[in-house]
Structures are given as C-alpha cells and as structure tokens.
Amino acid sequence: MKIRDWDQNLKVRLFGESLMNLTFWMFFPFLTIYFTEEFGTGLAGTLLIVSQVFSAIANLLGGYYADRFGRKKMMVLSSFGQGIAFLFFGFANSPWFDSALVAFICFSVSGVFGSLYYPASQAMIADVVDEKNRSHVFAVFYTSVNISVVVGPVIGGIFFAHYRFELLVFAALSCLVLGILLVRYTRETAPLFANGHPKKEKKWYSSLVEQAQSYQVIIKDKIFMLFIFAGILVAQTYMQLDLILPVYTKKAFDEADFFNLIHFTGEQLFGFILSENGLIVALFSVAATKWMARYRERDVFVLSSLLYAVSIYLFGVWISSFGFIFSMLLFSLGELVVTGIQQNFVSKLSPPDMRAQYFAAASLRYTLGRTIAPISIPLAGMIGYKGTFAVLAVLAVASAGMYIVMFRQYEKRRLSGT
C-alpha cells in the first residue's frame, strides 16, 4: 500500500507528526542531563519517575476518552496542550526567566498530553486501514519516529546548550502546526461518531464507573493479558539501551578499536552502536514488516524475543568492539521483525468500540517495563554484568514461551469464533 493511496487523515498525520517528532528528539535525549545538573541525581530520578506515573495514568485515560469522545478531538486537544506546555517550557529557559522547577512541570505536562495523544493516534490507523495493510502503515509511522531518533539528537547536540529557548519554542510551534492540520484536514474515525450515533450526556461519576468497567473487560481478556506480560518480560532487554548498556560499555572499554582502523572510547563506542540501531530500524522497518507478514505472527513474536535474548547475552560475553557491533545488529533485528506486526495484533484483538483503550493498555508493556528495568543496575552490583545479562536473556526466552502459550489460546478463540 503506497502512501499516495493512504487515507487523507494518515497523510496529514505523517507530515505533522514527523515534524513534531524531529523537534522533540532535538532536546529529549539531553533532558536527563539537564534535570540531573539542576536537581541532583537522586531528586531528578524521583521526579522523572513521578512524571512517568502521571503519563501512564494519562495514557489509560486517553484510551477511554478517544473511544468515548473521538480520536480527532483527543489528538487536537493533545497537540495544542503539548504546544502550550513546550512554549512555557521554553520561557522557563529564556533570557527573561530561568526556573528548572517550572521547566520540569512543563515537561511533565507535555508528557501527559503526549500520552493522551498516543492511543487515539494508533486507533485511528486501525479505523481507516484494512487488516491486510495495517502492519505496513504502522511500520511507516514507526520508521518516521526512528528517523527522528537518528537525526534529532545530532541537531539538538548543536543547539540545545546555547539555543535552548529557541529550540523549545520551535518544538511548541511544531505541535501547534500539527493541531491546526488535524483541525482543518482530518475527520473523525471513531465508530461511535463515524456512524452518526448521538452522544448521551452523563454525570461525571457515571463516566468514571463506565471507564472502570471498560478496563475491567480488558483485564479479563486472558490472551491480551498474556500479550502484556510477555511484552513486559522482553522489555527488560531493550529498556537497557539507556540504562545498564551505556554504563557497561563505558566500564568495559577504556579504549576500543575496529580492525585497528577506527579507535573509540567506551562512550564513543556506545554512541556508535546506538546510531547503528537507529539507522538500521529507520532504513529497514517497512521492508522487514512486509517480509515478516509472510510468516505466522506467533513465529515473528517468538523470533523477536529470541533475538533479543541472544543479543543481550552476547553483550555480556563478547567483549570486543566487533562483538558489540554484531550484538547490536541482532538487537536491531529483534526490534525490526516485530515492528508493525504487534500493533496490528492489538487491533485484531480489540473490539472497534474499545480500540483506543486496548492500545492504551498495550502500552503498559513499555510503561511497566520501564519502571522495572532499572533493577538491572543494582543487580549488576550483586552478581556482575555477565550474570545480569544472562538473567535478562532468560527473561526474553520466557517471553517467547509466553507468546507460544498466548497464540495457542488465540487460535482456539479464533476457531471457536468467540
């Protein structure tokens, strides 16, 4: 399915979100350093965890509201909300006013609005794209994000230190532009609205009760819960990309070389393999998704988990620059093969009127995974890095086993027609 054949909603979003993602990644990688310098390591870590909790709650709320009040409405609200938050974030780092506390609050607010945006955006793709082409479309959007991940930090490294105010104002304008594009050139796709059903006014407490009941239905979906638990297990590997892996690389290599041609410090080697990951995913996501669509979904999920397991284990035992580069290649392949496929699987599991809530709940794989993943740091102090990487590999293998169980249940449900 070529981009020119896409629904107009998706064409508009691809342009607007690409611009927004690019500006976001110009400053996001440097915020941990910024907040650590301003608040200290302990307080900055605590504040970022609190911010993540608010974003997780907002994500679940966003799923519910996108199903009840419309995809477009939530995406427009979120875009303008993020734009205003970034604008104030910029002014908190301006020549006229400087406050790290205000900056952190604005960053947290922008994270909340970003979390409100995500479920609606994913559900809209599932609304307007047939099942055959969904994986491809999800992969294109994923590719656009990874291009931003590769290019954004390079540009941000030039501008963040000395032009932070201008950079954040530009990010705000990007969000506002996306909001305007959504208002003018997109339509509502949520089944409740697309079919012309009127909305019934409800008391605020009725809405809360209905929301709790909706997520209770999701929790009772055994297949979906297996999907989340398996995702949390395998997330312990790829979440280490910005946790234990940079620390380990710096410690393992005072100086490294690649075939005696290129010399690295440990930090430079990590930067290289991080760029390797981003570049591989950006270049090959769409092609890999198209290729993987030929195979059974179960085999794709299992293969991804096993690739993560092998790669994370090799990081611990193959201590050479070539070994790290090869391990990152396997790591990137684990990410590539499941890109798009997993989002399409969520859309198939979810009823149309609860699609956004399913996408919101599915993101718990990352939210809870990110919350648990830092345990690897003290674990490395107790059993060493090699032992820690081995534990992480075992968790990834366990996720592969859980996917096998999940797909057995899924096949039974599909054959029974329930």
Secondary structure as the mmCIF struct_conf table of DSSP 4:
data_model
#
loop_
_struct_conf.conf_type_id
_struct_conf.id
_struct_conf.beg_label_comp_id
_struct_conf.beg_label_asym_id
_struct_conf.beg_label_seq_id
_struct_conf.end_label_comp_id
_struct_conf.end_label_asym_id
_struct_conf.end_label_seq_id
HELX_RH_3T_P HELX_RH_3T_P1 ILE A 3 ASP A 5
BEND BEND1 TRP A 6 TRP A 6
HELX_RH_AL_P HELX_RH_AL_P1 GLN A 8 PHE A 27
HELX_RH_3T_P HELX_RH_3T_P2 PHE A 28 PHE A 30
HELX_RH_AL_P HELX_RH_AL_P2 LEU A 31 PHE A 39
HELX_RH_AL_P HELX_RH_AL_P3 THR A 41 PHE A 69
HELX_RH_AL_P HELX_RH_AL_P4 ARG A 71 PHE A 91
TURN_TY1_P TURN_TY1_P1 ALA A 92 ALA A 92
STRN STRN1 ASN A 93 ASN A 93
BEND BEND2 SER A 94 TRP A 96
STRN STRN2 ASP A 98 ASP A 98
HELX_RH_AL_P HELX_RH_AL_P5 ALA A 100 VAL A 128
BEND BEND3 VAL A 129 VAL A 129
HELX_RH_AL_P HELX_RH_AL_P6 GLU A 131 PHE A 159
TURN_TY1_P TURN_TY1_P2 PHE A 160 HIS A 162
HELX_RH_AL_P HELX_RH_AL_P7 ARG A 164 TYR A 185
HELX_RH_AL_P HELX_RH_AL_P8 PRO A 191 ALA A 194
TURN_TY1_P TURN_TY1_P3 ASN A 195 GLY A 196
HELX_LH_PP_P HELX_LH_PP_P1 HIS A 197 GLU A 201
HELX_RH_AL_P HELX_RH_AL_P9 TRP A 204 ILE A 219
TURN_TY1_P TURN_TY1_P4 LYS A 220 LYS A 220
HELX_RH_AL_P HELX_RH_AL_P10 LYS A 222 TYR A 238
HELX_RH_3T_P HELX_RH_3T_P3 MET A 239 ASP A 242
TURN_TY1_P TURN_TY1_P5 LEU A 243 LEU A 243
HELX_RH_AL_P HELX_RH_AL_P11 ILE A 244 ALA A 252
BEND BEND4 ASP A 254 GLU A 255
STRN STRN3 ALA A 256 PHE A 258
TURN_TY1_P TURN_TY1_P6 PHE A 259 LEU A 261
STRN STRN4 ILE A 262 PHE A 264
HELX_RH_AL_P HELX_RH_AL_P12 GLY A 266 MET A 292
TURN_TY1_P TURN_TY1_P7 ALA A 293 ARG A 294
BEND BEND5 TYR A 295 TYR A 295
HELX_RH_AL_P HELX_RH_AL_P13 GLU A 297 VAL A 317
BEND BEND6 SER A 320 SER A 320
HELX_RH_AL_P HELX_RH_AL_P14 SER A 321 VAL A 338
TURN_TY1_P TURN_TY1_P8 THR A 339 GLY A 340
HELX_RH_AL_P HELX_RH_AL_P15 ILE A 341 LEU A 349
BEND BEND7 SER A 350 SER A 350
HELX_RH_3T_P HELX_RH_3T_P4 PRO A 352 MET A 354
HELX_RH_AL_P HELX_RH_AL_P16 ARG A 355 ALA A 362
TURN_TY1_P TURN_TY1_P9 SER A 363 SER A 363
HELX_RH_AL_P HELX_RH_AL_P17 LEU A 364 ILE A 372
HELX_RH_3T_P HELX_RH_3T_P5 ALA A 373 ILE A 375
HELX_RH_AL_P HELX_RH_AL_P18 SER A 376 SER A 416
TURN_TY1_P TURN_TY1_P10 GLY A 417 GLY A 417
#
